[in-house]
C-alpha cells in the first residue's frame, strides 16, 4: 500500500525531533541538485536541474504533466541515477541519506498491502527507523487514528492516501517528500492533510511536495519551484512568481490599436488578443493605463491582479515533450 524510504534519527521533544542535519552534514542544504540530467530515449526528462532546498523549508514543485517533476523526485530518492550532474541530501548521496534514516516519502504509485491493519503497517514501518514517531502520533498527525484497526486493503481512496502519509511520517524523517499528496482527497480531507503537513513542518522538518494545484502551492509552500521541460523556469514565492510574469492584467477593447503598438506601451510584458478584447500583462498598470488613455483606448477597461494561474501559464510553454 505504500512506498517509503529510509529511517531517521532524532532526540525527544514534544515528539522525536528530526535528525540533526547540521551535526551530521555541517551547513549542507537538505536537497541539492547540481546540473542533474536524466534521459529516457530521446526525451530529456530532467535537463540540467539546479536546485537547493534549505533545512526546515517547505517547497512546492509545480509543473504540467511530463514537466519532469516525478523524475526529479525519483532522482532525489535514489530510485534513479542521474546521467549527468549530481543529487545530494544533507551533503550525502540519496542512498546514504535514505539508509541513515533522514528521508521519508509518499509516492503516487502504491498498492495496498493485503490482510494487515493500518496500525500494523505503520508500526512495522516505524520499527525500521532508529528513532521513529510513536505510532499513535503518526496516525494522529495523518488524521487516521480511528482507522488503526481497519485493514489497509479495505480503505477508500482518500483513506488510503492519508495512511500513506502516516507511513511517510512514521520514521520522523528530517526530509519528507510528497508526490501529488492530495490527488485522491476531497476538499475536507485536503484541508485536514495540509494542516497535518504544516504541523509536521513546524517541528523543523523539511518538506518537498509536487502538486498540480496552484492554490495549494501558493498557500502551503515557503517557495514555489516551477519546472518545465525538465528545467526550472521560476523559483520564488507566489507573489514573486506573479510579479515575474507581469503583476497586473489590463484588458479593454483596443479601438484600432494593433498588438505591435500595444507591446510597446510602458510596463507591458505581453499582449494577447481575445476576440474583440486585448489582454495586456503589465509590470506598471498605472503607466500602461495612462498611455492607453492618451490613445483613447480605454473602452471596457478592466484592471485586475495577475493570478498564480496566469503566472504559471506565462512561465510554462504550451508545446511540451512528455515522459
Number of C-alpha atoms within 10 A of each C-alpha: 18 21 15 24 26 23 27 31 21 22 13 10 9 7 15 19 21 28 24 19 21 14 8 12 14 11 13 19 20 28 21 23 21 15 17 23 24 23 16 10 8 8 14 19 25 28 22 20 21 16 16 16 20 16 21 19 20 25 25 27 26 26 26 20 15 17 25 28 26 21 21 26 21 16 21 24 25 19 13 14 17 21 13 15 16 20 26 23 26 27 20 18 17 26 18 16 24 22 15 18 27 29 32 28 26 26 21 18 9 14 12 15 15 11 12 15 18 28 24 17 23 25 21 14 22 25 17 16 21 15 23 28 25 18 25 17 16 28 26 15 22 27 20 19 18 11 16 19 12 15 18 24 16 15 15 11 13 16 19 23 26 25 29 28 31 29 31 30 31 33 35 32 33 30 33 25 24 23 19 19 21 24 15 17 19 12 10 8 17 18 13 16 21 17 16 17 19 15 13 19 18 13 16 18 24 25 28 22 23 24 20 16 14 17 13 16 24 17 10 17 21 16 22 26 22 24 24 25 25 26 23 23 15 20 19 17 18 23 16 17 26 23 18 17 23 25 23 24 23 22 23 19 19 22 14 7 14 12 16 9 9 21 17 13 17 18 20 21 20 18 21 14 15 10 7 9 16 20 20 26 28 27 21 16 22 15 15 20 22 15 17 20 12 9 12 12 18 19 14 10 15 13 16 12 16 20 21 21 13 18 22 21 13 17 20 19 12 10 7 13 16 13 17
